[in-house]
Amino acid sequence: MNQHDLPVPVTVVADRTLRVKVIDACGLACTFCHNEGTPVASDNRSRPASSFTGAPGRTGRVSLYLSTNGAGFLPETIKADPDFALALAAVQGSLPTDEVHLTGGEPTLHPDLPGLVRIARHMGLRVGITSNGENGADVLPGCAAEGLDRINLSVFGTTPQELAAVQAERFGSPGLAQRKLDALHSTVEAAVRCGVKTSANIVIPDTSHVDRVLRIVEDFGRDVVVRMLVSLEDGGRSLAAMQEVVDHLGAVPERRIITAGTSDQRTRYRLPDGNELYAKSIRPVRLPETCAGCRFNNDRDCQEGYYGVRLYRAAAGPFMVGVCIQRMDLCVSLGSFVMSQLCREVSTFREKEMARLTALATLPGSVL
């Protein structure tokens, strides 16, 4: 029996999070980026929706699922204005929501990230950010002052060579990669100084990345919580690599945390030095009606499962709501969503999953 099979206490939490893509711009060009399902805006402005491409353009950036996901709009930067407040209020009014998670692109490049945090906090929402850390040192103090709760930093390596290896050719310079790593370290320092909870997220495709992950744990583990993330494309090999890291570090599983109503699950480990380590993976969760007839609804093609609700702003258009980065054709305007069967399906599914999983978690010897 390996560490992942050991019985550990289970905590079930309700999904009440809204992911918001606040900007499309990014200073990196990672070869595995899904870009929240949307086209890279600056590479597709002159293209009609029928010709959007996720292949590397002038920026070198990619959108992993764009060739098959049916995306029909370009993303626009969301302004910190009354429209954003109204959009959040509309979502809150139709789905129980207590947290927003700001994504991109790269959120720290947003021209008024503290303003977005302020609006969300004034509406009683916790606020998190997913970032590569390239501009965090400049903007985190202002975000912290407005009530930012946490930042999840995507960490791709500890050396310029490791970072350059997962970038498009034009960003493959070790010198540029070193500057990006320096910015990441400055962001970590700023977050710790400002009292913002900080985690380092590491995607692990296979066992060839184990040494990289161990170096990241060594470099960052004293200041941040390290979270290993399963690769969406290499699930089995990725899980095996996570297990190798856990075994090497002598980590002991303490608790399994399942988010009811989404595919998110994670196991919390305790390291010998007392620090925490998380291993995050995907449950095979589907919306009962929307996903039932989907062409990707199988163990091979549905890589993220149902992960939750996402908010976008269409260029020169309305706010849009999506439920799957592999099926962006399911996106609808916010006005349509709040009155839709899809919204009711999400709400009902959350409630039923919470009740079902909570009941199972209380059974003696339960394995969820």
C-alpha positions as CSV (number, residue, x, y, z in Angstrom):
1,M,0.0,0.0,0.0
2,N,1.5,3.4,-1.0
3,Q,0.9,6.7,0.8
4,H,-2.0,7.7,-1.5
5,D,-3.9,4.5,-0.4
6,L,-3.5,5.1,3.3
7,P,-6.9,5.9,5.0
8,V,-6.9,9.6,6.1
9,P,-9.6,11.8,7.4
10,V,-11.7,13.5,4.7
11,T,-13.0,17.0,4.7
12,V,-15.7,18.0,2.2
13,V,-16.0,21.7,1.3
14,A,-18.6,23.4,-0.9
15,D,-17.7,24.9,-4.2
16,R,-18.5,28.6,-3.8
17,T,-15.7,30.0,-6.0
18,L,-15.9,32.0,-9.2
19,R,-12.9,32.1,-11.4
20,V,-12.5,35.5,-13.2
21,K,-10.2,36.0,-16.2
22,V,-9.3,39.6,-15.7
23,I,-6.6,40.0,-18.4
24,D,-5.2,38.1,-21.3
25,A,-1.7,39.6,-21.5
26,C,1.2,37.5,-20.1
27,G,4.9,37.9,-20.1
28,L,5.6,34.2,-20.4
29,A,4.8,31.8,-23.2
30,C,4.4,28.4,-21.6
31,T,4.0,25.6,-24.0
32,F,1.3,23.9,-22.0
33,C,-1.0,26.9,-21.3
34,H,-4.8,26.5,-21.7
35,N,-5.3,30.3,-21.2
36,E,-8.6,29.7,-19.5
37,G,-9.9,28.3,-22.8
38,T,-9.8,31.6,-24.7
39,P,-7.7,32.6,-27.7
40,V,-4.6,34.6,-27.1
41,A,-6.2,38.0,-27.8
42,S,-3.3,39.9,-29.4
43,D,-2.6,37.0,-31.8
44,N,-6.2,36.8,-33.0
45,R,-7.6,40.3,-33.2
46,S,-7.7,40.3,-37.0
47,R,-9.3,36.9,-37.3
48,P,-13.0,36.0,-37.4
49,A,-14.2,33.7,-34.7
50,S,-14.3,30.8,-37.2
51,S,-10.5,31.2,-37.7
52,F,-9.3,31.7,-34.1
53,T,-6.0,29.8,-33.5
54,G,-4.4,28.4,-30.4
55,A,-1.1,27.8,-32.2
56,P,1.9,30.1,-31.4
57,G,1.6,33.5,-33.1
58,R,3.6,36.7,-32.8
59,T,3.6,36.4,-29.0
60,G,4.7,32.8,-29.0
61,R,1.8,31.9,-26.6
62,V,-0.6,29.0,-27.0
63,S,-4.1,28.1,-26.0
64,L,-4.0,24.4,-25.6
65,Y,-7.7,23.4,-26.3
66,L,-8.6,26.1,-28.9
67,S,-8.5,23.8,-31.9
68,T,-11.4,21.8,-30.6
69,N,-13.2,23.9,-27.9
70,G,-15.3,26.2,-30.1
71,A,-14.3,29.5,-28.5
72,G,-16.3,32.2,-30.1
73,F,-15.0,35.5,-28.5
74,L,-11.8,37.2,-27.6
75,P,-11.2,38.1,-24.0
76,E,-11.0,41.7,-22.9
77,T,-9.3,43.2,-19.8
78,I,-12.0,43.6,-17.1
79,K,-12.0,47.1,-15.7
80,A,-12.3,47.9,-12.0
81,D,-15.6,49.7,-12.5
82,P,-19.3,49.4,-11.7
83,D,-19.8,46.9,-14.5
84,F,-17.5,44.5,-12.7
85,A,-19.4,45.0,-9.4
86,L,-22.7,44.4,-11.2
87,A,-21.4,41.3,-12.8
88,L,-20.2,39.9,-9.4
89,A,-23.6,40.8,-7.9
90,A,-25.4,39.0,-10.7
91,V,-23.4,35.8,-10.1
92,Q,-23.9,36.1,-6.3
93,G,-27.6,36.5,-6.9
94,S,-27.9,33.3,-8.9
95,L,-25.3,31.0,-7.3
96,P,-24.0,31.0,-3.7
97,T,-20.5,32.6,-4.1
98,D,-18.1,33.6,-1.3
99,E,-14.8,33.7,-3.2
100,V,-13.4,35.0,-6.5
101,H,-10.2,33.8,-8.0
102,L,-8.5,36.2,-10.4
103,T,-6.7,34.6,-13.3
104,G,-5.3,35.5,-16.7
105,G,-3.1,35.7,-18.7
106,E,-1.1,37.2,-15.8
107,P,-3.2,39.1,-13.3
108,T,-0.3,41.1,-11.9
109,L,0.0,42.9,-15.2
110,H,-3.5,44.3,-14.8
111,P,-3.5,48.1,-14.7
112,D,-5.7,48.2,-11.6
113,L,-5.5,44.9,-9.8
114,P,-6.0,46.5,-6.3
115,G,-9.2,48.1,-7.7
116,L,-10.6,44.7,-8.6
117,V,-9.7,43.3,-5.2
118,R,-11.3,46.3,-3.5
119,I,-14.6,45.8,-5.4
120,A,-14.8,42.1,-4.7
121,R,-13.9,42.6,-1.0
122,H,-16.6,45.3,-0.7
123,M,-19.1,42.7,-1.8
124,G,-18.0,40.3,1.0
125,L,-15.9,38.0,-1.2
126,R,-12.6,36.5,-0.4
127,V,-10.1,37.1,-3.2
128,G,-7.3,34.9,-4.5
129,I,-4.9,35.3,-7.5
130,T,-3.1,32.8,-9.7
131,S,0.1,34.3,-10.9
132,N,3.5,33.5,-12.4
133,G,4.9,36.3,-10.2
134,E,6.4,38.5,-12.9
135,N,5.0,41.7,-11.4
136,G,3.9,40.8,-8.0
137,A,6.4,42.8,-6.0
138,D,5.0,46.0,-7.5
139,V,1.3,45.3,-7.1
140,L,1.0,43.0,-4.0
141,P,1.3,45.7,-1.4
142,G,-1.6,47.6,-2.9
143,C,-3.6,44.4,-3.3
144,A,-2.9,43.4,0.3
145,A,-4.0,46.8,1.5
146,E,-7.4,46.1,-0.2
147,G,-7.8,42.7,1.4
148,L,-6.2,40.2,-0.9
149,D,-6.4,36.8,0.9
150,R,-3.9,34.6,-1.0
151,I,-1.8,34.2,-4.1
152,N,-1.1,30.9,-5.9
153,L,2.2,31.1,-7.7
154,S,2.8,28.9,-10.7
155,V,6.4,27.8,-10.5
156,F,8.0,26.1,-13.5
157,G,11.6,25.6,-12.3
158,T,14.3,26.9,-10.1
159,T,17.0,27.5,-12.8
160,P,16.9,29.5,-16.0
161,Q,17.3,26.4,-18.0
162,E,14.3,24.7,-16.4
163,L,12.1,27.7,-17.0
164,A,13.4,28.3,-20.6
165,A,12.7,24.6,-21.4
166,V,8.9,25.1,-21.1
167,Q,8.8,28.4,-23.0
168,A,8.2,29.2,-26.7
169,E,11.4,29.7,-28.6
170,R,11.4,33.5,-28.5
171,F,11.2,33.3,-24.7
172,G,13.8,30.5,-24.4
173,S,16.7,32.8,-23.4
174,P,18.3,31.8,-20.1
175,G,19.0,35.4,-19.4
176,L,15.3,36.4,-19.7
177,A,14.4,33.3,-17.7
178,Q,16.7,34.4,-14.9
179,R,15.0,37.8,-14.8
180,K,11.6,36.1,-14.5
181,L,12.9,33.9,-11.7
182,D,14.2,36.9,-9.9
183,A,10.8,38.6,-10.2
184,L,9.2,35.4,-8.8
185,H,11.4,35.5,-5.8
186,S,10.7,39.2,-5.3
187,T,6.9,38.4,-5.4
188,V,7.3,35.7,-2.7
189,E,9.2,38.1,-0.5
190,A,6.5,40.8,-1.0
191,A,3.7,38.4,-0.3
192,V,5.3,37.1,2.9
193,R,6.0,40.7,4.0
194,C,2.4,41.8,3.3
195,G,0.9,38.8,5.1
196,V,-0.7,37.4,2.0
197,K,-1.1,33.6,2.1
198,T,1.2,32.1,-0.6
199,S,1.4,28.8,-2.3
200,A,3.7,27.5,-5.1
201,N,1.9,25.4,-7.7
202,I,3.9,22.9,-9.6
203,V,2.5,20.8,-12.5
204,I,4.3,17.4,-12.6
205,P,3.9,15.7,-16.0
206,D,6.1,12.6,-15.2
207,T,8.9,11.2,-13.1
208,S,11.5,13.0,-15.2
209,H,10.4,16.2,-13.3
210,V,10.8,14.8,-9.8
211,D,14.2,16.3,-9.2
212,R,12.9,19.7,-10.3
213,V,10.0,19.4,-7.8
214,L,12.4,18.5,-5.0
215,R,14.5,21.6,-5.8
216,I,11.3,23.8,-5.7
217,V,10.4,22.3,-2.3
218,E,13.9,23.0,-1.1
219,D,13.9,26.6,-2.5
220,F,10.4,27.7,-1.6
221,G,9.1,25.3,1.1
222,R,10.2,27.5,4.0
223,D,8.1,30.5,2.8
224,V,5.2,29.1,0.9
225,V,3.0,26.0,0.9
226,V,4.0,23.8,-2.1
227,R,1.2,22.2,-4.1
228,M,1.9,19.5,-6.7
229,L,-0.7,19.6,-9.5
230,V,-1.6,16.7,-11.7
231,S,-0.9,17.3,-15.4
232,L,-4.1,17.4,-17.4
233,E,-2.5,15.6,-20.3
234,D,-0.5,12.9,-18.4
235,G,-2.7,11.9,-15.5
236,G,-1.4,8.4,-14.7
237,R,2.3,9.3,-15.1
238,S,1.8,12.5,-13.2
239,L,0.3,10.7,-10.2
240,A,3.2,8.3,-10.2
241,A,5.6,11.2,-10.2
242,M,3.7,12.8,-7.2
243,Q,4.0,9.5,-5.3
244,E,7.8,9.4,-5.9
245,V,8.1,12.9,-4.5
246,V,6.1,12.0,-1.5
247,D,8.1,8.9,-0.9
248,H,11.4,10.6,-1.3
249,L,10.5,13.4,1.2
250,G,9.0,11.0,3.7
251,A,5.8,12.9,3.7
252,V,2.9,11.6,5.8
253,P,-0.7,12.1,4.5
254,E,-2.9,14.0,7.0
255,R,-6.1,14.9,5.3
256,R,-7.9,14.6,2.0
257,I,-9.9,17.6,1.0
258,I,-12.7,17.2,-1.6
259,T,-14.5,20.2,-3.2
260,A,-18.1,19.1,-3.6
261,G,-19.5,20.1,-7.0
262,T,-16.2,20.3,-8.9
263,S,-13.4,17.9,-9.9
264,D,-10.9,19.4,-7.5
265,Q,-9.4,17.2,-4.7
266,R,-6.2,17.3,-2.8
267,T,-4.3,15.5,-0.1
268,R,-2.4,17.4,2.6
269,Y,0.9,15.9,3.7
270,R,3.1,16.7,6.6
271,L,6.9,16.9,5.9
272,P,9.5,15.7,8.5
273,D,10.4,19.4,9.1
274,G,6.8,20.2,10.0
275,N,5.9,22.0,6.7
276,E,3.0,21.1,4.6
277,L,2.8,19.7,1.1
278,Y,-0.3,19.2,-1.1
279,A,-0.9,16.8,-3.9
280,K,-3.8,18.0,-6.1
281,S,-5.6,15.8,-8.6
282,I,-8.8,15.6,-10.6
283,R,-11.9,13.6,-9.7
284,P,-14.0,12.3,-12.7
285,V,-16.8,14.8,-12.1
286,R,-19.4,15.8,-14.7
287,L,-22.5,18.0,-14.8
288,P,-25.3,15.5,-15.0
289,E,-27.1,17.1,-18.0
290,T,-24.6,19.4,-19.8
291,C,-21.8,16.8,-19.8
292,A,-24.0,13.8,-20.6
293,G,-23.8,14.0,-24.4
294,C,-20.4,15.7,-24.7
295,R,-18.0,14.2,-27.2
296,F,-15.2,14.5,-24.6
297,N,-17.1,12.7,-21.9
298,N,-14.8,9.7,-21.5
299,D,-11.7,8.9,-19.4
300,R,-9.3,9.8,-22.2
301,D,-10.6,13.2,-23.6
302,C,-12.2,14.9,-20.6
303,Q,-9.0,16.2,-18.9
304,E,-10.3,18.7,-16.3
305,G,-13.8,17.4,-15.6
306,Y,-16.3,19.9,-14.4
307,Y,-14.0,22.4,-12.5
308,G,-16.5,25.2,-11.7
309,V,-17.8,28.5,-13.1
310,R,-15.7,31.0,-15.0
311,L,-16.4,34.6,-15.8
312,Y,-14.9,36.4,-18.8
313,R,-15.5,39.8,-20.6
314,A,-15.9,39.5,-24.4
315,A,-14.0,42.1,-26.4
316,A,-16.5,44.9,-27.1
317,G,-19.2,42.6,-25.7
318,P,-20.9,41.3,-22.5
319,F,-19.6,39.4,-19.6
320,M,-19.6,35.7,-20.5
321,V,-19.9,32.7,-18.2
322,G,-18.3,29.3,-19.0
323,V,-18.3,25.9,-17.3
324,C,-15.6,24.1,-19.3
325,I,-12.3,25.2,-21.0
326,Q,-12.6,22.3,-23.4
327,R,-16.1,23.3,-24.4
328,M,-16.0,27.1,-24.7
329,D,-19.0,26.8,-27.1
330,L,-21.0,26.3,-23.9
331,C,-20.3,29.9,-22.8
332,V,-23.3,32.2,-22.6
333,S,-23.7,35.8,-21.7
334,L,-24.0,36.6,-18.0
335,G,-27.5,37.9,-18.5
336,S,-28.5,34.6,-20.1
337,F,-26.7,32.4,-17.6
338,V,-28.5,33.8,-14.5
339,M,-31.8,32.8,-16.0
340,S,-30.7,29.6,-17.5
341,Q,-31.2,25.9,-16.9
342,L,-27.4,25.6,-16.8
343,C,-27.3,27.9,-13.8
344,R,-29.9,25.8,-12.0
345,E,-28.1,22.7,-13.0
346,V,-24.8,23.9,-11.4
347,S,-26.6,25.1,-8.2
348,T,-28.5,21.8,-7.8
349,F,-25.4,19.7,-8.6
350,R,-23.4,21.6,-5.9
351,E,-26.1,20.9,-3.3
352,K,-26.5,17.3,-4.1
353,E,-22.7,16.6,-4.3
354,M,-22.2,18.3,-0.9
355,A,-25.0,16.2,0.7
356,R,-23.8,13.0,-0.9
357,L,-20.1,13.4,-0.1
358,T,-20.6,14.6,3.4
359,A,-22.8,11.6,4.2
360,L,-20.1,9.2,2.7
361,A,-17.3,11.0,4.6
362,T,-19.0,10.2,7.9
363,L,-19.2,6.4,7.3
364,P,-16.7,4.3,9.1
365,G,-13.8,3.2,6.9
366,S,-15.2,5.3,4.0
367,V,-13.0,5.6,0.9
368,L,-14.1,8.5,-1.2
